Amino acid sequence: MIKRNLLIIILCWMCQTLVSAQDDFLTERRAVKADGYPFWVYTPKDYAAYKEITPLIIFLHGASLRGTDMDKVLKYGPLDAVKMGLEIPALIVAPQNPKGHWDVQKLNDILEWMKKHYVFNPWRVYVIGMSLGGYGTLDFAGAYPDKIAAAIALCGGSTLRNYRGLGELPLWIIHGTADKSVKVEESKKVVDAMQSLHADGRLRYEWIKGASHGALARYFYLADTYDWLFMHTLNEPFRPVDTSIQITADERTNAYRSFTRRKEELKIE
């Protein structure tokens, strides 16, 4: 009886250890400066063996996830995709914005903190965001093009006054034509401005016919989305924008079907 109880205790301890090991992959961090953003850091499987070549992805959420409840940041996006089973071989940083537009200086503070406290490939830093996060993606990439290897902005826009910085990196802007929350014209303004400046040599854009606002969340659950980012690296200063990776309508439609939980009902702003 004593041996049996001891065995049960050992098994319980092993289970707790395994759970703890899995939980350690996702770490909540406090703001690195006063009035800064708190953020999640995800470390991928086998990170310890591949630190120096590991990419870094910064994910910026939309307005509906603003606040002070960090668990809201896990509702959709790359971290949720990982939780659902998608393998993303990168460090993922997901800050939470309490209110207002994304502050690019605060985002840069997080990036510089990551450089001091984590080992990763500095040539492979990427930004992806949706809705308000799409605005933040374009604002951040345009303000710090020398630090971002490539960026994807989903159904957003920009508050930048000068779009020249956006022309210095591979950029993919995607927007649905049936978006009622953020009109497609917001993304078109950015594209038109870049074209007028002849800063669109590394710009890729798509207007997805009939797609609603929330429909673009599917991109977070497709491996091709992250593969496209990884095609670009900062140590190639004249790198062209990749057009070999094409995400079809069928792939978008079926983005959630390999997962146990479907996301069609998400309300994303």
N, C-alpha and C positions, 0 to 999 in steps of 0.2 A: 504493500500500500504506500509506504514511504517512497519507494523507487518510482511508483507510478505518479505520485504527486510531484516528485522532483522532475520527472520527464515533462509533465504538463507545464511546470514553471519554466523549464528550459525552452520549450516550444513557444510559449507566450513571449519570452524574452527575445527569441529569434524573430518572431513576427514583428514585434515592436521595433527591433533594430532595422529590419527591412523597410518598414514604413518610414522610419526616421531617415534612412538613407535616401529614399525617394523624395521626402520633403526637403531635404537639404539642397536639392537641385533648384529650388525656388526660394529666394531670400528677399525679405522685405527690408528696404533701406530707408533711413530717415533722410530728410533734406540735407544736402551737403553744405548749404549756406543758409543763413537766416532768410526766411520768406521764400526758400527754394521749394522744389517739388520732391516729395517722397517718391520712391520708385521700387519696382520689383526687378530683381535680376535672376534670370534663368541661366543655369549652366548646363550645357548639353551632356549627354552620355559620352563617356570617354574624354571629357574635357581635359582631365589631368594629363593625358598622354599626348594631346594635340594643341596645347595652349597657344603656342607661337603662331599657329596657322589658323586658329579659330576666328571666324568673322564675328562682327558685332552688329546687331540689328536694333535700332531704336524704333519702338512702336508708339505712335501718338493716337490716343483715343478721341472719340467724338464728344459732343456737348453732353449727351445723356449720361456719361460716366464721370462727369466732373463732381467734385465733392471732397469728402474726407474719409470715405469708406474705401479702403484700398482693395477690398474684395470686388468692388464694382469693375475694376480694371481687368479682371479675369473673365468678364462676361463674354467678350468676343475678341478676336484678334489672334496674333501668333501664340500667345500663352494658352489660350483656350484650345487652339488647334493642336498644340503639343499635348495638352491634357487629354484630348480626344484621340490621340494616337499618331498624329503626323510627326515625322522625324525632321527636325530643323537643326542642322549641325552648326549652330551659332549661339553665342551669348545673346540673350534678348533682354533689353532694358525697356521697361514699361513704366514711365512716370505717370503720376496723377495730377491733373490740373484742377485746382479747387474752384476756379472761376475765371471768366473772361477768356481772351485769346491766349494761345500759347506764347510764352516769353522765350525768345530764341537765346537770350543770355543765360537764362536758367537752364535751358537744355544743354548749352555748351558747358556750363558748370558741371553737369552730370557726366558729360562725355570726358571732360578733363579729369574728373574724379575716378572714372573707370580706368583711365590710362595709368593712374597711380596705384590702383588697388587690384586690378585684374590684368592678366596677361592675355593679349589677343593680337591679331594681325592689324596693325594700324592702317594698312593700305585697304582694308576691307571693312569699312564702317558704312552702314546703310540706314536709310530712314524710310519708313512706310507709315502712312496714316490715312484715316478716313473721316470725312465730314469736317468737323472742326480740326481733327487731326490731319486732314488733307491740307487745310490752310497752314497748320503748323509745319507740316512737311515741306511745303514750298517756301515758307518764310525761313525755316532753319537752313535748308539746303542753299537757298539764295544768299543768305547771310554768311554762311561758312562753306562755300563750295570747295575750298582747299582741304576740308576735313571729311567730306562725304563722297564715297566712291560712286553711288547711284541712289536714286530715290523713286518711290512710287507714291503718287498722290491720288487717292480715291475720292471722288465726288466732293472736292473741296474748292479752293480758290486761293487767293493770296492777299495779304495786306502790304506787301512790299511796294515801295515807291520806284524801285529800280529793279528790272528783271534781268539785267546782264549777268548777274551771278548765277542764275539758273541755267544759263547757256554754257556754263563751264563744266557741267557734269551730265552723264546720261540720266535722262528724266523721262518717266512714263506717267502721263496724266490720263486718268480714266474717269468717265462720267456717264451716267445713264440719262437718256433723253427724256424719260418720264419721271425724273426726280422732282418731287414737290417740296422737299425740305431745303435743298440747296440746288438752285436752278443750274442747268448745264452751262448757262451763259457765264457763270462765275469762273469755270475752267476755261471757257472759250476766250474770256478777257485776257487770261494769262498767255494762252497760245498766240492770240493776235498780237499782243504786245511784244512777245519774243520774236515773232516773225517780222514785225516792223523794225526791230532792232537788228535783224539778221543774226539773232542769237539762238536760232532753232536748229542748228546743225546736229545737235545730239538730243533733240526732243522727239519723243514718240507720244502720240495721243490717240485715244479712241473714244468715240461717242457711242455707247452701247444702246442700240435702238430698243425702245420700250422698257428699259431697265429702270426700276424704282431706286429709291435711296438705299434701302436696306439690302437690296439684291447684290450690291457690290461687296458686301461682307464675305461673299463666297470666295473672293480672291485670297483671303487669309488662310483658307483650308485647302489650297492647291499647292503641290510641291513646285510646280512651274513658276509660281510667283517668286519664290525664294531663289530658285535656280537662275531666274533672270537677274536678280540682284547680284548673285555671286559671279555672274559673267563679267563683272566690271571690277576694276581695281585701281586705286589711286596712283600706283607706281607706273601706270601707263597714262601720262598726262594728256595725250591726244586720243584717248580711247573713244571709239565710236559707240553709239547706242546700239545695243543688240536688238535685232529684229527676227532672229531665227526662232525664238521661242514664241509660239502663238497659242493663246488660250481660246479655245473654241466655245461656241454657245453651249454645246453638249457638255463640255467639261465644267463650265460654270453651273449648268443645271444640275449636274450630278456631283457637285463638290462635296455635299454632305452625306451622300449615300453610303460611303464606306465607314462612316462613323456611327456609333450607337445612338447619338442624340442628333436630331435634326434642328436646324437653325432658321427655317423659313419664317417663323413668326417673330423674329427679333425686330424690335423697334429701335433703330439706331439714328441718332441725330448728331 
